[in-house]
Amino acid sequence: MSVISLNAPATQQSHDTKLKASTWVKLRELPSPYSHDEALLLCKTEDGFWIAWIPDYGEIKLSPRQILGH
């Protein structure tokens, strides 16, 4: 399974401290028209991104900006 980034900048934002692994979050935009609008956060990367799992899509690398409310 491949990890895909949705062209978000690699800047780390201070407001992502509320996010934690094993949390379901809403996405600002869908990576595929057939994927769900929520993702399960798996782990945070050293560069401030999150590895997440999206039902009907798979694993993805998310920027905090791609998560609704962050």
C-alpha positions in Angstrom: 0.0 0.0 0.0 1.4 3.4 -0.9 1.5 6.5 1.1 0.2 9.6 -0.7 0.5 13.3 0.3 -2.1 15.7 -1.0 0.4 18.4 -1.9 0.3 20.1 1.5 3.3 22.2 2.6 5.6 20.5 5.1 5.3 23.2 7.7 4.5 22.1 11.3 1.8 24.0 13.0 1.5 24.5 16.7 -2.3 23.9 16.8 -1.9 20.2 15.9 -1.0 19.4 19.5 -4.7 18.4 20.1 -4.3 15.6 17.6 -3.3 12.2 18.9 -2.9 8.7 17.5 -6.0 6.4 17.5 -8.3 9.4 16.9 -10.8 9.7 14.1 -10.7 13.0 12.4 -12.7 14.7 9.6 -10.9 15.6 6.4 -11.1 18.9 4.6 -11.0 17.2 1.2 -11.2 13.6 0.1 -8.2 11.9 -1.5 -10.7 9.9 -3.7 -14.4 10.4 -4.6 -15.0 7.0 -3.2 -13.2 7.3 0.1 -14.7 8.2 3.5 -14.5 11.7 4.9 -12.8 10.6 8.1 -9.4 9.2 8.8 -7.9 7.3 11.7 -4.7 8.8 12.9 -2.0 6.2 13.3 1.2 8.0 14.1 2.8 11.4 13.8 6.0 11.8 11.7 9.1 13.7 12.6 8.2 16.4 10.1 4.8 17.1 11.7 2.6 15.1 9.3 0.3 12.2 10.3 0.1 8.7 8.9 -3.6 7.9 8.8 -5.9 5.2 7.5 -9.0 6.1 5.5 -11.8 3.5 4.9 -12.1 2.6 1.2 -8.8 4.3 0.5 -5.9 3.0 2.7 -2.9 4.7 4.3 -2.1 8.3 3.6 0.3 11.0 4.9 -1.7 14.0 6.1 -0.7 17.5 6.9 -2.5 19.0 9.9 -4.0 21.5 7.5 -5.8 18.7 5.7 -7.7 17.8 8.9 -10.9 19.7 9.5 -10.7 22.0 12.5 -6.9 22.2 12.6 
